[in-house]
Amino acid sequence: MKVLIANDHGAVELKASIVESLRNEGHTVENLGVDDAGSVDYPDIARMAAQRYLAGGYDFGILCCGSGIGISIAANKVRGIRCAQVFDLYTAEMCKRHNDANFIAFGGRVEYSVPVVDMIRRYMAAEYEGGRHQRRVDKIDGAR
C-alpha cells in the first residue's frame, strides 16, 4: 500500500517507528512530518497531509500528534477527509468497515494497550462494507 504519514513534534518517535515497520513490510510511506522536537502547529500539518492525500495516489493516511486528538480534529475540517482516532483493534477495524475512514490518528504521548503497528495492520486488512453505512458516510461528508 501507499501510505501518507504526518506528525508534529509530539509524536516524532511514534512516527519513526510506524514508518520503519511499514517500510519493512514492503509498503511505500511518504513522510510529511517533522523529525525533531522543534514546535510546529498540528493544524498546519493536518491540512498539508489532507490536501496531499486528496490530490490522489495514496491508500490512506496516518496522523500523529501528542494526543492524536488535535490533529484528527484539524484533519476532519477538510472536506473529503474522515479521520478516526484509533485506540484498539476494534476501533481500528470498525473505522474502516463502517465509516470508510481514510486517515487514522494516534498520540505519541499515549500509552496504548495494543501496539500501534498492530492497529494499523488491522485497519489495513479491513474493507469498507458500504450498504447501510454509505448513507451515514454521505451524511458525514455533507455535514461540512
N, C-alpha and C positions, 0 to 999 in steps of 0.2 A: 504494500500500500504506500501511497504518497501522503505523508503527514506534515502538517504545518504546526510548529510549536513556538510559543512566545511566552515570555515571563518578565516580571520586574525583579528588582533587587531582593525581594523577599523569598525568592524560590530558585536561586542560582544553582544550588546543589541538586535540588529535585529535578530541575530541567536537564541538567547534565546527565543524571542517572537515567532518565527517561530516554534521552537521545541515544545514549550508549546502548541501552537494552534494545531499542527498536532497530537501530542500525545493525546490531549483532544478529538480529533475527531476519535481516535482509530487507527491511523497509527503507524507503527513502524519506529522510527527515530534513525539512528546511527549518533552520533555526533563525527566528526573527527576534529572539530575546536577547537580554543582556547577559554578560558573562562575568560581571563583577558586582560588588556590593554598592556601587555608586547609585544614589537615589534617582529613580525615574518615576514617572506618573503612569500607573497601570491603565487609566482610561486611554491614554495615547497608544500604549502597547496593544490593548484590546482592539481599538479602532483600526490600527495598521494591520493586524492579523486578520481581522474580519474582512477588510477590503481586499487583501491579498487572496484570501480564500474565495471570495465571491468573484474574483477575476477568473477563477477556474483552475483546474488541474490538480486539485487535492481531494483525497477521500474524506478527510476530516481534519479538525484542528484540536490542539491541546493548549490550554491557557493555564498559567500558574502565577500566583502572587502569594503573599504571606499567608492569607487565609483561604484563598480561592473565591472569596465572596465578591470583593470589589471588581475584580477583572471579569467575572462572569456577569455581573450586573451591567458593566460597561459594554460588554460584547452583545448582550441582549438588546441594547438600544439600537443596534444596526439592523435594518430591515433585511430579512433573509437568514439571520443567524438565530439558532436555537442552541444556547449553551447551557449545559446541565452541570452543576457541581455534583461530583460523584463522591460517595463515601464508603461504598462496599460493593461486593459483586452484584448484588441485586439491583442497586441504583445504576450501576454501570451498564447492565444489560437492558433494563427497562427504559432508560432514557433513549436508547436507540430503537427498541422494539415498538414502543408506544408513542414516543414524542419525536422520533426522527431527528434527534439531536445531531447537529453537525460539528459541534465543539463540546469538549468536556473540560472541566476545570478542577484543579487541585491546589491545595495550600502547602507551601514549602515549610510552614511552621506548624502544620497539623500532624498529630501522631495518629496514623491510620492503623486499624487492626488487621488490614489486609495490605500486602504490598501494592503500591500504586501501579506497577507494571502488570500485575495480575488483573487489576480493574480495567486497565487499558486493553489487555487481551480479551477480556470478557466483552467489552464494548465492541471491539473489532470483530468478534465472532458472531455478534447479534445481527439480525436483519430486521429492518422496519417491516411491521406487519400490515400497514395500510388499513384498508377496510374501515371499520368504525373510527379508527384512530385518525384517519385522514381528515375527517370533519373537524376534529379537535385541533389538529395541526393547522388547518386552514384558518380556524378562529384565532389561534395564537398569532399567525403571520398577519392576519388582517387587523389585529388589535393595536398595531403600532401606528 
